[in-house]
Amino acid sequence: MPAQTPVTEQSGRTPAPTGRELAAPGQASHARLLGLGVYRPRRVLTNQELCTWIDSTDEWIRTRSGITERRWAEPDETLAAMSVQAAAAALADAGIAAADVGCVILATVSHLEQTPALAPQIAHQLGAVNAAAFDLSAGCAGFCHGVALGRDMIHGGTARYVLVIGAERLTDLIDKNDRATAFIPGDGAGAVVIGPAERPGIGPVVWGADGSLSGVISQTRDWKSFADDPSGPRPFWQMSGQQVFRWASYEMAPVAQRALQAAGITVDELDAFIPHQANMRIIDTMIRALKLPADVPVARDIAEAGNTSAASIPLAMERMRRDGQAPRGGTALLIGFGAGLSYAAQVVTLP
């Protein structure tokens, strides 16, 4: 007679097997930004030139956005090419070989191929042959999402070095004759290397999304409808500016404050505030809401770069470092927000 399978007295179910103890990944470590690199396209497009084909003025654009010029990529400045240039500069700044990178994360919304992802191609071109690689789509908050993931990979021991790239060719997504949006975007790429540290260099992330407002930043039509009926205009990026302005101006300051609290930092201890470069008026509203001390430098790269979405924070970080506004080893508050509507914020030690 076969042996009976034991059952538990309470449930009558067969006990689950205990299984074998699994090996843990490498020893957890603190993490910090080790290196920074950027790529800015060659072409500088001023408001005056832009207004030769849209019905607007330099004064109108400056007043509503703070933008005076932006960089638009030339055909040879592809998303991959800009990403590789920025990433190579970040690796050199960190003194890390590409072969030692364990993961490459590309934050972007402007890679126009559904598959394959662009990050594996970038990793291959860099020589990061042993790295996992994937794209991340979180709009203008993408870079901060990537930094949060990289930090957790270092903490968890799944990678020793993580390369996070924010790169965009937003000019591929816009209707260049639309006066409501054509003046906003710019192109470019920025990258950081995240690696182990003796003490914390990246604070806990505060992030989330409000999908009820996802329609305020969107495409004019989806790609399937365009494929079914290509006789009409192709999909373009569109935005409900007033709704985005209200949401970002008044909802993001509390998120930034929570990121400060999570890191155990007060606003007067900051060496720099580097928000997503969406709009100069949004930045000024957040400064007032945070009660940011007047002596804390604030990133304003938008004036010369436009809104570069996932690339805006590393580009702004590089400009502040280059201009001597933000010191290496200084403490900075980052916050990204945009399509989704998604947001993420953290305090970091600057590379």
N, C-alpha and C positions, 0 to 999 in steps of 0.2 A: 504494500500500500504506500503510495507516495507521501512524502512528508508534507504536512500542512504549512502553508505560508502564515507566519505570525501576523496578527492584527492588533491594533491598539484597542484598549478597552473602551475609550470614549467615542471614537469615531468609527471604529470597525474597518478603517483603511489600512492598507499595507504601508508600513513606515517607509519614507523616502530613503534611498541609499545615502550614506554619509559622504561618499566620494573621497577622493584623495586631496590632500592639501596642495594648493596651487602655488607655484613659485611667484613671488612678488617681483615687480620690475625693479630696476636699480634704485639705490638709496635716494629718497626724496631730497630736494635741495631748494633753497631760495632761488629766486630768479630776478634778473634785471635786464635792461636794455644795454647791450654791449657796443653796438655800432649803428650808425645812421648814414644813409645815402639817398640821393634823389636824382631825378632826371627832369629837366625842364625843357620843353620843345623850343626849337630855334625861333619860330615865328612869333613876334610880338604884335598883337592886334589891338590897336587903340580904339577908344570909343568913337573918335572922329572917323576912323576908317569904317568901323562897323555901321555907323549911321549913314554911310553912303548907299546902303541897300536896305536898311530898315527905317521906318518912320519914327525916329527918336532923336534925342540930343545928348551930348556929353553931360550937360547939367542934370537932365532927367535921370540918366543912368547912375551918376554919382550920388544924387540925392536919395534914391531908392535902394541902392545896393552897396555903395562905397567903392564900386569897381571903376578903375580908370583904364586898365588894360588887362589882357589875359594872353596866355600862350595857347596857340592852336597847332596841333601836330601836323607835320607834313606827311605825305604818303609813306616815306621810308621809316617814319617814327611810329612804328606799329606798337600795339599794346605790349607784345612780347619784347620788342627791342627796348622800349622804355623801361620795362620791368627788369630786364637783365642788366641794363646799365645802372639802375638804382640799387639793385641787389648786390652787384659786384662792388659798388662803392661802399655799401654797408658792411660787407664782409671784410673789405680792406680796412675800414675804419675800426672794426672789431679785432682785426688780426686773426681771423678764423678762416680756415680753408673750406672751400665749398664741399669737399668730400666728407667733412665732419658734421655737416648739417643733417639732422635727423628728420626734419619736416619742413616743407615749403608751403606756405599758405598765401594765396593770392586773393585779396579782397578787391572785387570789381563788379560793376554792373554792365560794363561795355564790351565784354567778350561776346561777339555776335554769333558764335558757333555753339549750338546746344551741346555738342560733344565732338571731340574730346575736350576735357577741361584744359585750360592753358597752363596751370601750375606745373604739371609734369613736363611740359615742353620747356618751360623756363628752367626747371631743375636740371634737365638734361643739358641745356646750353651753358649753364653755370658750372657743370661738373659735379653737381650734388647727386651722384649716381646711386647713393644708398638711401636717399630721402623719400619718405612718403610725401605726396604732393596733391593738393586739391584746391579748388576755387571756393570762395565764400561770397555769397550774395546777401549783403545786409545794407545796401545803399551807402549813404554817407556815414553810417555808423560802422561800416565794415572793418576799417582798420582797428578800431578799439575792440571789436569782437575778436579779431585775429590776435591782438596782444593778449587778451584774456585767455584764449585757447593755448597760446604759446606758453604763458605763465603756468597754466595747469599741467601742460606736458612736462615742463621742467620739474615741477613739484612732484608729479606722479612717477617720474623716472622713465617715461616712455621716449624721451629724446633729450640729448644733452644740449644741442643747439637748434633753435627754431628760427627760420627766416620768415618774417611777415612783410608782405608787400601790399601797398595800396596803390592801384594804378587805374587810370581812366583815360579813354578817348571819348569823352562825352560829345564831342563835336560830330561823332558818327551817329548820334541818337537824336539830334535836334533838327528842327526845321529852321534853317538859317535865315529865313525871311519872316519868321514869327517875332514881332516886336516884343511880345510878352516873355519870351524865353531865350531868344538868340544871344542876348547880351550877358547872360548869367554864367554859362559854363566855360571852363578851361580844361586843358589836358595836362597830363604829367604823371609822374610816378615817385613814390617814396618807399623806403624799406628800412626795417630795423632787424638786427640780430638779437635774439633773446637767448640768454645762457645762464649757467649757474652763478650764484653769488653767495657770499658769506652771510649777508643779512638781506632782508626783504628790499627789493628795488621796484616791485610792481605791486600796488595795493589790490585788494579785492575789487572785482568788477561789480558795478551796479548797472544792470541792464534789463531790458524788457521790450515790449512792442504793444502798440495799440492798433490792432487789425481793423477796428471799427472805422478808422480814418485812412485805411490803406489806399483808397481811391483818390486822395488829394495829390499824390505824386504817382503818376502812372504813364502808360502808353496810350496813344490815341486809339489804337486798335491792336488786337493780338496778331501774332505772326500767322496763325492758322487762317484767320479770316483774310489776311493779305494773300496767302497762298491760294485760297479758294477764289479770290477776286482781286487780282493784281492790277486791275484797271484804275483803281483809286490810289490816293497817296499812300506811301508806305508808312508803317508805324513810326511815330515820333514821340519823344518825351514831352509830357505836359505836367503842369503843376497849378494848383489853386493857391496862389501866392499868399493871399490874406489868411487863409486857414493855416497854412504852414507857419506863417509868421507868428500868429497868435499861439499856436501849440508850442513852437520852439522857444518863444520869448518867455512864456510863463510856466510851462511844464518842465523845462529842462534845468532851471536853476535848482529846484528841490532835488533833482537827480544828482546834480553836481555836489550839492551839500551832503547828500547821503554817501557819495564816494569819498569825500573828505573825512566824514565820520568813520567810515569803514576802515580807512587807512590810519586813523588816529592823528590826523593833521588838521590844524585850524587854518582858516583862510589867510591869516596874516603870516603863516609860516611858509607860504608858497614863494617860489622864486620865479614862477611863470604860470600863466593861464593860457592853454592852447586849445580853444574850442574848434569844432568844425567850422570851416570858413564858408558859411552859407550866405551871410548878409551882415554888413557892418552894423545895421540897426539892431539886429538880433544880438550880436555880440555886446553892444552897449547896454541893452536891456538886461542881459544876464549879469553884466558887471554890477549894475545897480542892485539887482535882486540878491546877489551874493554878498553885497557890501564889500567888494574887493578893495583893499587898500590901494591908494593912488600910486604907491611905489612898486606895485607888483606889475611887471611887464605883461602885456597882452598881445597875442599873435594877431596880426592884421594883414596877413599875406594875401587876403582876398583882393586888396586894392590893386595888386599887380599880377595876380594869378587867376582871378575869378574863382568860381566854385568848382573845385576839382573832385568833389564827392569823396570816395574812399582814399584818395591821395592827399586830401587837403591837410590833414593833421601832420603827417611826416614832412610834407613840403613846408608847412609853417614852422615846424620844429627846427628844420635845417636853417631857415632864414633867420630865426631868432638866435640860433647858435652862431651863425656866420656874422651877424651884426653885433654880437656881444651882448645881446639882451638877455639871453638865457645861458647860464654857465654850465659847463660839463659837471655832472654830479649834483646839479640843482634839483629841486623838487618841483614838479609840474603837475597840474591838473589837466587831464585830457577829457573831452566829451565829444562824442559824435552822435548825430541825430539826422534822420531823413526817411527815405522811402520805407514803407512798411506798415505803419510808421514805427521804425526801430530806433533804439538808442542804447548807448553804452558809455560808461564813464569809469575812469580809474586814475589814481595818483601814481606817478612814476618818478624814478630817479633818472635824470636825463643822461644819455650816453655822451 
